[in-house]
Amino acid sequence: MSQLTNPRSTAPGRDYVLGGDAKVTILTTAAETEGRHDFTDTVQPAGARTPLHLHTRYDERFWVVSGSLIVWSGPDTVTLRSGDYYAVPMHVPHAIESGPEGARALQISSPAGFAELIARSGTPAQIATPDTEFDADLFMAVSAELGDVILGPPGTIPADLDRSDGGRVPGRSRGSR
């Protein structure tokens, strides 16, 4: 599967793993853009899935390089293939799953935020081994500190949210976008 590998990053210390399978290269950091955005290149194995979550401090945009992603975002469910683009605004519950062939996608968050999450909770690739495990507790703690809200475990989609509260999303006041 050479098509699903990250290119060599131009600066050392920018390659991370989340467990043994997902690999993220930070291409641009907040410091390099004065906080306007960050830019990452992510490779995920087949069937990898995020928990249902939302971001309170940044929008998220995906461009699929190879493979496919299924994105559940608010009321939408879309399958993205090579060359497809999708944007998830702040405060919108979403979950993402890589397709049966895995996925490689470029991601931009603006203002910057996602790359910091990866740098603080991922394992630097140069010290990772095939037995490196995903540190879910660290990931959750850094996510919360950076304003991300986890709404459900992997497998949960926005339609599964309890709507007994009138459709309000936790952590979001009425009228906020």
N, C-alpha and C positions, 0 to 999 in steps of 0.2 A: 504494500500500500504506500508506495513512495509519494503518491499524490497527496496524502494526508499528513505530511510532515511539515513542521515549521521550517522556514528558511533560517539560515544562520543569522542570528541578530548581529548588528554591527557594533554593539557595545556589550562588554561582559556583564554578567549579573542580571540579565533581563529575562532569562528563561526559568520558568517555574513549572512544577507539577502539582496537581491536586490529587493526591493518591498516586497510584502507579499508572493511571490511564489518561487523564486529561492533562494536556500540556498548553501552557500559555506563555507567549513571548510579549513582553511590553515593548511596543515600538516607539511610543511617545508618552512621556510622563507629564503630570501637572506642572512640575517645575519648568519643563521645557516650553510650556504654552501659557505661562502665567495663570494657570488654573482653568483656562478656557475649555480644554478637553484633554482626554487621553485616548490612546489608540493601542489596541491589542490584537494579537493573532492567536486564535484558540483552535486546538485540535482535540476533538472528543471521539471516543470509541462509539461503536454502534450502541444505541439504546441509552446512552448517558442522559440523565434527566436532572434538571434543577428542581429545588423545592419551589412551591408557589410563593412568590415574593413581590414586593414593589420597592421602588426607590423614591426617597423623599427629597433627594438633593441633586439628582441628575437624570437626564433623558438617556436612553440607550438605543443605539442603532447597530444593525447587523447587516453585513454583506457576505453572502455565502460564496466561498472560493471553490469548494468541492464538497461532494456529498450532499446531505440534506438536513434541514432542521424543521421540526414542527414547533410552531409558536402558538401558545394559547395566551392571548392578550386581551383583557377585558372580555367583550363578547365575541371576539374574533378567534378563529382557528385557521392558521395558514401553514402550508407546507412550502418551504423555501428550498430552491435548488440552486445549483451553481449559477452565479450571476444575479440572483434575486437579493432584494434589499427590503428591510422592514425596520420601522422606528417604533419604539415603545416610550411614550411620554412618562414623565414623573407621575407618581401616585396611581399608576395603572397596574393592577395585579396581573402577573404573567408567570408562565413556566415554559421551559424550552427542553426539547428532547432531540437528540441526534438520530438521524435515520438509520436504516439497516446497514448502510455502508460507512457509517460514521460521518463526521463533518469537520470541515475546516472553515472558520468564519473570522472575518475581521470585525472588530467591535469598536465603536467610538462612544464614549460617554461624555456628555457636556452638561454643566461644567464637569471637570475631571472628578473621578471617584473610583471607578472600577479597578484601574491599574493599582491604586493604593491597596485595595482589598486583596488583590492577588499577591502583591509584594509582601504584605504583612502576614498573610495566612497560608500562602503556598510554600512548598519546599523548593529551595533553589535547585535547579536541575543538576548542577555539578555535584551535589551531595546526595541526590535521590538514588535509590536502588529499586529493583523490581518489587521489593517488599515494602516500600514506603507507603504508609497508610495516610489517608485523608484525615486531617485533624478537624473534625466537625465542630468541636467545642471552640477552638480558636477561630475558625471561620465564622461561626455564629456571633461570637463576641465582637470581632472586628466589624462584621456586617452591621450589628446594632449600633456600634460607635459611629459608623459612617452614615447612619440614617436609613439603612435598608431594613425592611420589615418582612420577616418570614411569616407567611400566612398558612402554610401547610407543608407537609412532607412531600418528597418526590412522589409523583403520581396524582397529586391534587392539582386541579385546574380551576380557573376563576369561577366556572359554573358551580363548583362545589362549595363556594363560600356560603355561610349561613346568611340568608337575606332577611332574617327575622328582625334585624335592626333597621329595616327600611332601605337596605342597599348601601348603607354607609360602610366605607372601608376603614378598618382600624387605623388610627393615627392620622386621619384626614378629616378636617372639618368641612361642613357643607359649604359649597362655594369656592373651595380651594381647587386649584388645577394641578 
